[in-house]
């Protein structure tokens, strides 16, 4: 091959590579700014950790993309949130990866309502953990003590504690409505119900620390008893549910919790969206959250757990990503 022909070929290849590079760069650079719109973000009850987190996220995103006017909505929690997405009542929702998995397949708590296939994943974040607590005076030290008509708050109707609480307690033997009675009390009211004797134990599946548990431990201190699943039973439950992970309540997160309390388990919190929101809106939401970690963590302490290192955790293999979110994650090498 002559030098001139070689140089001509090399030039063509170089131009082709440049065009390809420019095409990729232009695709991301030309993602249009989202159009002006109002969006609802389903969170949790007021006492849950998701409500303030959702408010912080809404504030950060709206600050960087003023056209996205996002309002954090008080809800019953994850199951309620997913059904709100299914019914197109909200555009955004916090969920656990476990419930999103079941919802997408139409299993568990979603067997009757059917598959929720109109949701798409945006990004993953912090873990939420099993925290079943009571007072020493109630004489409950293990799950098998929940019998004889004991009353257990499983959180507000529609929260993740409804289904997981029943599942875990019954795996230990006590049957709901036979040995123990469920109460559906919002997380913020749970400590008061326990102190007043209206319930014997309270379950919250939330981050650590969470305001409801901080509330009662700040008053009752070491009189608060945490009840964990039996290790062997928990191992069996996790074996069938790979989206569950073992966890602990860290030392120092609550008053009188001087040492880490092992034996808990948790699931990942994820953000999902209605599949009809625009690619531009999904892209903007993910970009604003992941590129402004200091602002998010300053607005809410859980914000530090929503970072690029866990951006796909809990979403991959659970629900499909929204194309707009996927575009951003791929652009940053996170997908």
Steps between C-alpha positions, in 0.01 A plus 500: 500500500639842411560757770239731348234227502594406858471860615167536321368190673633611836332837455167336424533280810594795716209703370268208561623465857461872555148495365414205725646677804315817414177307458532355851593836646223679317240244610568573866567872453177545310273330756240776514421676822174366642186694425320680779293249696365414842596163643394312814753289689342231720694454826371367836308601810628812677693296760675291237843586362383522140283810543786737593733327253248547221463865593877546486522332161217711363677814618837407347354397165275805475793728586702374203203449271239765588265360235459189716268607779503194727287454811573230760170332589411329830395140433463163667845387383646275234201283406275804494759687291519227236123483470492878459741459209287220356194727514696794356440714808870587543794533264775404746512263794738367761481124537695206629658277241325199655150641457578640156615151397176344624288777350657463157431127509156531659593289801468528878299804604438575131354163400142633513562844352710354219838578350618860511684529172472875441785586738863550408809523717694823542770427758582319822590632843510415869393183680201477732503249783274291723446681832243329723497661842312477829545602865658278766181514708315310224715191556560438129855397413452288187252468216351179640376708796253673266201289598206511736340787311802727493446811287771584249510818296614423144511863393241691301281301264693450178847518654760230444465386861150368429615213282852442631386517863235234446741281304784512753286466813302209357826328396570475874164340578259770629212548256346837424144544634534177695800553727554869444304793362638745242455873544564742215644810662718756325865498604478840667218378727654162579712612798201670664281194447767283665545736796122523550456123490287497187747259338755256641764534229569721200664408171665753277708407199702811442847647497709535814453730669135570436306771681233276653756278675711802595185640661435208732864418580565863595227467765521134602867429430601149605137409572457461123558141385576409138369162386687325219407193294646163593825462303415161345151611401637820350755302298219296352298808411800668336576187298165536326529879473835605354396864516525486882836557671615450859550820696545640848392800701827692537634606838419855596212563261252502790526592867614200711599300191866488600584188301390396152191279505545215250234278351303750293455498125421755239422588143612780270299815452456595135335778306253399232303704252190474288609371160336793324719774646731642237857385448608856569326506840643162602850599385478832687381338823783246509760758397392747769509239777831338407689818416404693813575265791602778738173685451293186545686382811478850650124496448456145636749270672391205285609694194860386544390144414366607158820513302653371179642192667154354565312664213383171350478295823157360558377595153698271269320170466194635682327741261605643163680833509329806356673587169583849626661367817685233304635762261656698785638192677659370180643841419678500838611136477274393787276254316 
